[in-house]
């Protein structure tokens, strides 16, 4: 690596970490200011408990915020490093040495590629493991939440419901499991085959299901079957299911799919319990895992050629244009994701809408880089 590459990389990383910590600190400060009273509900347990809860809550959420801010932070870091070089007239010196200004972009793009990889690792490996904590509210202690669960589907198409689920012990109280099976040649239509009721169900990770207390299985009569004999309840002690105790806190939140990995989304898409209305959102999330890092890189490629200017007086205008193009990219991505799960011209095309921002901004980035005055 040349001395110039190391110098540019050092400036870029310096700006990157400053921008990252400032933006994470801003998010944390605003959120803490608005929800401090929620954390203070446990003040009777001691200041130590409150502080540990605050530290744990925000240390986990910083992983989620990092994924959302990664693209903007890279643009800010590029603005920081190139503004500094322009102000010191270093770009003029580079050109005087006979080196093209396009060469300056190479270490920034290379580091951005690596940092985008870190964002992917955060999305695919870190956030899914912390998803059950990311769904808890400010006024919930970790693992102490108690709430209801209404008809969550599993891999068999069955629906699990309870008025009380204790997160700490992974226990369902008075659960109702509606047993269903698919109707042949009608993939989205199910028929109810029976139900399971119990006084309590505890998740058993080793056996992969729910251990039932006082479980009773009641089968509905099939065609031609004696209705009286079929309505006799039979005892049942265990119900195997891919709906785990850790999945329940995530499932009950509307936007839980954004916290899952690509592998988990694929499994959920193959899950016979998934409704047709959820498939478009699943396709949107799966395609977004590929397009989001690419959009961040293209967004940087659109902004960089504008920032490489030799006149310090023109730098303010360049910064304004770069942020304007970055903001327009964010707006287009946001709008496309809104339309991705809606019926447009009689069809739902989540994959197409997810890739549209790339089709729009990649040619713009290519033209801007190619037309740079070097």
C-alpha positions in Angstrom: 0.0 0.0 0.0 1.4 3.4 -1.0 1.9 6.2 1.5 -1.0 8.2 -0.2 -3.3 5.2 0.2 -2.5 4.9 3.9 -3.0 8.6 4.4 -6.4 8.7 2.7 -7.5 5.5 4.5 -6.4 7.0 7.8 -8.5 10.1 7.2 -11.5 8.1 6.1 -11.5 5.8 9.1 -10.9 8.7 11.4 -14.0 10.5 10.0 -15.9 7.2 10.0 -15.5 6.4 13.7 -16.2 10.0 14.7 -19.4 10.1 12.6 -20.5 6.7 13.9 -20.0 7.5 17.6 -21.6 10.9 17.2 -24.7 9.5 15.5 -25.0 6.6 17.9 -24.6 8.9 20.8 -27.2 11.2 19.4 -29.7 8.4 19.0 -28.9 7.1 22.5 -29.2 10.5 24.1 -32.6 11.4 22.5 -34.0 7.9 23.2 -32.8 8.0 26.8 -34.2 11.5 27.4 -37.6 10.5 26.1 -37.8 7.2 28.0 -35.9 7.8 31.2 -39.1 7.6 33.2 -39.7 4.1 31.8 -36.3 2.9 33.1 -37.0 4.6 36.4 -40.0 2.3 37.1 -37.5 -0.1 38.7 -35.8 2.5 41.0 -37.1 0.6 44.0 -34.8 -2.3 43.1 -31.8 -0.1 43.4 -29.8 2.2 41.1 -27.5 -0.6 40.1 -30.4 -2.6 38.5 -31.6 0.5 36.6 -28.1 1.3 35.3 -27.5 -2.3 34.2 -30.8 -2.3 32.4 -30.0 0.9 30.6 -26.5 -0.2 29.6 -27.8 -3.6 28.4 -30.7 -2.1 26.5 -28.6 0.4 24.6 -25.6 -1.8 24.0 -28.0 -4.2 22.2 -29.8 -1.5 20.3 -26.5 0.0 19.1 -26.1 -3.1 16.9 -29.5 -2.4 15.3 -28.8 1.3 14.9 -25.4 0.6 13.3 -27.1 -1.4 10.5 -29.5 1.5 9.8 -26.8 4.2 9.9 -23.9 2.4 8.1 -24.7 3.9 4.7 -25.0 7.5 5.9 -21.9 7.2 8.1 -19.8 6.2 5.1 -20.9 9.3 3.2 -20.1 11.5 6.2 -16.7 10.0 6.5 -16.0 10.6 2.8 -17.1 14.2 3.2 -14.8 14.6 6.2 -11.7 13.1 4.6 -12.0 14.8 1.2 -13.0 18.2 2.7 -9.8 18.1 4.8 -7.7 17.3 1.8 -9.3 20.0 -0.3 -8.9 22.6 2.4 -5.2 21.8 2.6 -4.9 21.9 -1.2 -3.7 18.3 -1.1 -5.7 17.4 -4.2 -3.8 20.0 -6.2 -0.5 18.4 -5.1 -1.8 15.0 -6.1 -2.7 16.2 -9.6 0.7 18.0 -9.9 2.4 14.6 -9.2 0.7 13.2 -12.3 -1.8 11.0 -10.4 -5.5 11.0 -11.4 -8.0 12.1 -8.8 -9.9 8.9 -9.5 -7.0 7.1 -7.9 -7.9 8.9 -4.6 -11.3 7.1 -4.5 -9.8 3.6 -4.5 -8.9 3.3 -0.8 -12.2 4.9 0.2 -14.2 2.5 -1.9 -12.1 -0.5 -0.7 -12.6 0.4 3.0 -16.3 1.0 2.3 -16.6 -2.5 0.8 -15.0 -4.0 4.0 -17.3 -1.9 6.3 -20.3 -3.0 4.3 -19.2 -6.5 5.0 -19.3 -5.7 8.7 -22.8 -4.4 8.3 -23.8 -7.7 6.6 -22.2 -9.7 9.5 -24.1 -7.6 12.0 -27.4 -8.2 10.2 -26.9 -11.9 9.6 -25.2 -13.1 12.8 -25.4 -10.5 15.6 -28.9 -9.1 15.3 -30.8 -12.4 15.0 -29.1 -13.7 18.2 -30.2 -10.5 20.0 -33.7 -10.3 18.4 -35.5 -11.4 21.6 -33.8 -8.5 23.5 -34.4 -6.0 20.6 -38.1 -6.5 20.9 -38.5 -5.7 24.6 -39.8 -2.3 25.7 -37.9 0.2 27.9 -40.0 -0.6 31.0 -39.2 -4.4 30.7 -36.4 -6.0 32.6 -34.4 -8.4 30.5 -36.2 -11.8 30.6 -38.9 -10.6 33.0 -41.7 -9.8 30.5 -45.1 -11.3 30.7 -47.5 -10.9 27.8 -50.1 -12.7 25.6 -49.6 -14.5 22.3 -52.4 -14.8 19.7 -52.3 -17.5 17.1 -48.7 -17.7 16.1 -48.1 -20.2 13.3 -45.5 -23.0 13.3 -44.1 -25.3 10.7 -47.1 -27.7 10.7 -49.6 -24.9 10.1 -50.9 -25.1 13.7 -51.8 -21.9 15.6 -50.5 -21.4 19.2 -52.3 -19.0 21.4 -52.1 -18.0 25.1 -53.2 -15.2 27.4 -50.1 -15.4 29.5 -46.5 -16.2 28.4 -43.7 -15.8 30.9 -40.5 -15.0 29.1 -38.1 -15.9 31.9 -39.3 -19.5 32.3 -40.5 -19.9 28.6 -43.9 -21.0 29.9 -47.3 -20.8 28.3 -50.3 -20.8 30.7 -53.6 -22.3 29.6 -52.4 -22.5 25.9 -54.6 -23.4 23.0 -53.1 -25.1 20.0 -55.3 -25.3 16.9 -54.2 -28.2 14.8 -54.5 -27.7 11.0 -53.5 -29.4 7.8 -53.4 -28.2 4.2 -56.1 -29.0 1.8 -54.7 -30.8 -1.3 -54.1 -28.6 -4.4 -55.0 -25.5 -2.3 -51.7 -24.3 -0.8 -53.2 -21.4 1.1 -56.2 -23.1 2.5 -56.2 -25.1 5.7 -58.8 -27.1 7.5 -58.9 -27.5 11.3 -58.3 -31.1 12.4 -58.4 -30.7 16.2 -57.1 -28.8 19.2 -54.8 -29.2 22.2 -55.5 -27.6 25.5 -53.3 -27.7 28.6 -52.9 -25.9 31.9 -49.2 -25.2 31.2 -46.7 -25.7 28.4 -42.9 -25.3 28.9 -40.5 -25.1 26.0 -38.0 -28.1 25.9 -35.0 -27.2 23.7 -33.6 -30.7 23.8 -36.7 -32.3 22.5 -37.6 -29.4 20.2 -41.1 -28.7 21.4 -43.5 -27.9 24.3 -43.9 -30.1 27.3 -47.5 -30.0 28.3 -49.1 -30.3 31.8 -52.6 -31.8 31.8 -52.6 -31.7 28.0 -55.8 -32.9 26.2 -56.0 -33.6 22.5 -59.4 -33.4 20.8 -59.7 -34.5 17.1 -62.4 -33.3 14.9 -64.3 -36.0 13.0 -63.1 -36.8 9.5 -65.6 -37.5 6.7 -67.5 -40.8 7.4 -66.2 -41.0 11.0 -68.4 -41.4 14.1 -68.6 -37.9 15.6 -69.3 -39.2 19.1 -66.2 -41.5 19.3 -63.9 -38.9 17.7 -64.8 -36.2 20.2 -63.3 -38.1 23.1 -60.3 -36.2 24.4 -57.0 -38.1 24.6 -54.1 -37.1 27.0 -51.0 -35.6 25.3 -47.7 -34.7 27.1 -45.7 -33.2 24.3 -46.2 -31.1 21.2 -43.2 -30.8 18.8 -42.9 -27.4 17.1 -40.3 -25.1 15.5 -41.8 -22.1 17.4 -39.3 -21.8 20.2 -39.5 -19.8 23.5 -36.9 -17.3 22.1 -39.0 -16.9 18.9 -42.2 -15.8 20.7 -40.9 -12.3 21.8 -39.9 -11.7 18.2 -43.0 -13.1 16.6 -45.4 -11.0 18.5 -43.9 -7.8 17.1 -45.2 -6.7 13.6 -41.7 -5.8 12.3 -39.9 -8.9 13.6 -38.8 -10.0 10.1 -36.3 -7.3 9.9 -34.5 -8.9 12.9 -34.1 -12.3 11.3 -31.2 -13.6 9.3 -31.4 -14.6 5.6 -31.4 -18.3 6.6 -34.3 -17.7 9.1 -36.3 -15.8 6.5 -35.9 -18.7 4.0 -37.1 -21.2 6.7 -40.0 -19.0 7.5 -40.9 -18.7 3.8 -41.0 -22.5 3.5 -43.0 -22.7 6.7 -46.4 -24.0 5.9 -47.8 -21.8 8.6 -46.9 -18.6 6.8 -49.8 -16.7 5.4 -49.9 -15.5 1.8 -50.0 -11.9 3.0 -46.6 -12.4 4.7 -44.9 -13.9 1.7 -44.4 -10.5 0.0 -42.8 -9.0 3.1 -40.6 -12.1 3.4 -39.5 -11.6 -0.3 -38.9 -7.9 0.4 -36.7 -8.7 3.4 -34.7 -11.4 1.5 -34.0 -9.2 -1.4 -33.2 -6.3 0.9 -30.4 -8.3 2.5 -28.6 -8.2 -0.9 -29.6 -4.8 -2.1 -29.0 -2.7 1.0 -25.2 -3.1 1.1 -25.1 -2.5 -2.7 -27.3 0.6 -2.3 -24.9 2.0 0.4 -21.9 1.5 -1.9 -23.7 3.1 -4.9 -24.9 5.9 -2.7 -21.2 6.6 -1.8 -20.2 6.3 -5.4 -22.8 8.9 -6.4 -21.5 11.3 -3.7 -17.7 10.9 -4.1 -17.2 12.4 -7.6 -19.0 15.6 -6.4 -16.7 15.9 -3.4 -13.5 15.6 -5.4 -13.1 19.3 -6.2 -9.9 21.2 -6.3 -11.2 24.6 -5.2 -11.9 25.0 -1.5 -14.4 27.7 -2.2 -16.6 25.2 -4.1 -16.5 22.6 -1.2 -19.6 23.9 0.5 -21.6 23.5 -2.7 -20.1 20.0 -3.2 -21.1 18.9 0.3 -24.7 20.2 -0.3 -25.0 18.4 -3.6 -23.6 15.2 -2.1 -26.0 15.1 0.8 -28.9 16.0 -1.6 -28.1 13.0 -3.8 -27.6 10.8 -0.8 -31.0 11.9 0.6 -32.7 11.3 -2.8 -31.3 7.8 -2.8 -32.7 7.2 0.7 -36.1 8.5 -0.3 -36.3 6.3 -3.4 -35.3 3.3 -1.4 -37.9 4.1 1.2 -40.6 4.7 -1.4 -39.8 1.4 -3.2 -40.0 -0.6 0.0 -43.5 0.9 0.6 -44.7 -0.1 -2.8 -43.0 -3.6 -2.6 -45.8 -5.1 -0.6 -48.7 -3.3 -2.2 -50.7 -4.3 -5.2 -49.6 -2.2 -8.2 -51.2 -2.8 -11.6 -52.9 -5.9 -10.2 -49.6 -7.6 -9.1 -47.2 -7.7 -6.1 -43.6 -7.5 -7.2 -41.4 -7.2 -4.0 -38.2 -8.3 -5.8 -38.6 -5.8 -8.6 -39.3 -2.9 -6.3 -36.3 -3.8 -4.1 -33.9 -3.7 -7.1 -35.3 -0.5 -8.7 -33.0 1.9 -6.7 -29.9 0.0 -8.0 -31.2 0.3 -11.6 -31.7 4.1 -11.1 -28.6 5.1 -9.2 -25.9 2.7 -10.5 -25.9 4.3 -14.0 -25.8 7.7 -12.3 -22.8 6.7 -10.2 -21.0 5.3 -13.3 -21.6 8.4 -15.3 -20.5 10.7 -12.5 -17.2 8.8 -11.9 -16.5 8.5 -15.7 -17.1 12.3 -16.2 -14.9 13.4 -13.3 -12.5 16.2 -14.2 -9.1 14.8 -13.1 
